[in-house]
C-alpha cells in the first residue's frame, strides 16, 4: 500500500468515526424519546481493492411487531378509559347506599322527614323540612339527568376533535410517504422522517386501531381493524357535525345527532371501533342514552306514585301530584327527559307562592284543614314503600318499592363501572408491558457509551496513521 493510500484509508476512517460519534450522541440524547428508532452506522470495506472504509448510510432499528401491538394496546386502553370515566361520574352523582347526597340518601331523608311530619302534623317546621327534602330528591334526579347530557355533549365534542386529528394526521402521513419514497429513491433515506411518521401513526392508532402495511418504496398503507382503507395513494377524509348541546331527545338512531362519513359516504362506527373515537360514540349513543332511559323510568315511577287521585282526595284526574313534569301533570307519551324536567309541585313550595300545609291537607286544598290529620302524610310514606311494577321497561318488570328501583339502578352502574375498570386494568397492564419491551429494544445507553469508547480509539488510531504517513512524506521530502 502506498503512503497516499494509507492516508486516504485513514481519512475515510476519521470520517466514519466522526459520523459514528454523531450517531451515538443522537441515540443517547433520544434515549427516552417516544417513537425514536435507534440509529446504526452502516459501514463496509471499499470495493475494487481500494483501501479504507465505505459509509453506506445510517439505518434505523425498530421492531414493527412490538410497535403494532403497542398501538393496539393504546387504542384499547383509550376505549376502556372513556367507559370508566362515564360510569364513575354517573355513579358519583347517583350515589351509593348510605351516601346522603346520592339518590338513595335523598330518598331516605325524604322518608324520614315524612315520618317526622306525620308524628306532629301541626308543626309547620316539620312540614317545611318534608317539603325541602322532597325538593332535594327531585333536584337530585334532575341533576343526574343534566350530568348525563353534559357527558354526552362532551363526548360529542371529543368525537369532533378526534375526527379533526384523524384527518390532519392521515394527511401528514401521506406527505411523509411522499418524502420517504423520494429520498429513498435518491439513496438518501432520512431516519428522522420515519420517526416523525411513527409518532403520527401512534396518534392515529390511539383514535382508531390500525394495521400498517409497508410498501417497497418505504411508504405505508393504513387500514382500520374493521377493514376501512384510511390511507393509500390518498388519505381518507372523515366528516362529523358537532353539536353545541346534546339533549335527551337527540340520538343517533333518531337521526338528530351526527354519525361519521368517510369520503362523503356514511360509515358505521364499528368499522373504526376499538379506540378513543368509538369510546366517545359509546358514551354519547349507548351508555348515555341507556342511563338516561333508566333515570326516566325512576322519575316516572316517582311521579306516578304521587299523582294517583286515590292518594290525595283534593286532586282530580289529570292533576299534577307532588312531583311534576316541569309543573304539569305527567303525560306517559312524553317520558323521554322526564328526569331532567322533574320538579316539586309549586302548591307546596313557598318559594313559588305555595304553602307547606298543603303537604298535609292536600295539594288542591284552598284552606287549612285539620292540623292534627296525618293521614295524607302517612299515605305518602306508604306510597314510597309500596311494591309496584314500573310502567316502563328498563329496570326490570318485577314489583318493587321505590327505594329498590333506585338501588337496582345504582347496582347496575356499579357493575358496569367494575367491568369497565377490569378492562382498563388489563389493557393498561398490557400497554405498560409493551412499552417496557419497546424501551428495552430501543437505545441501550450502556452499549452506546461502549461504542463511543471504541470510536474514540479508532479515531485516535486513524489520526496516528495520518501523522505517521505525514512524517514519512516529510522524510522523503527532506532527502
GIVEN-V927289 format. One record per helix or strand. SS is the DSSP state (hx for helix, st for strand). FROM is the first residue (numbers start at 1). LEN is the number of residues. Records with the same first field share a line. If there is no record, write none. Layout:
SS->FROM-LEN  FROM-LEN
//
This chain:
hx->3-27  64-31  103-17  124-62  191-17  269-4  276-32  332-3  338-4  346-3  350-3  358-4  375-11  402-39  445-33
st->38-8  53-9  210-5  220-5  229-3  235-1  238-2  260-3  265-3  323-3  328-1  342-3  388-1  400-1
//
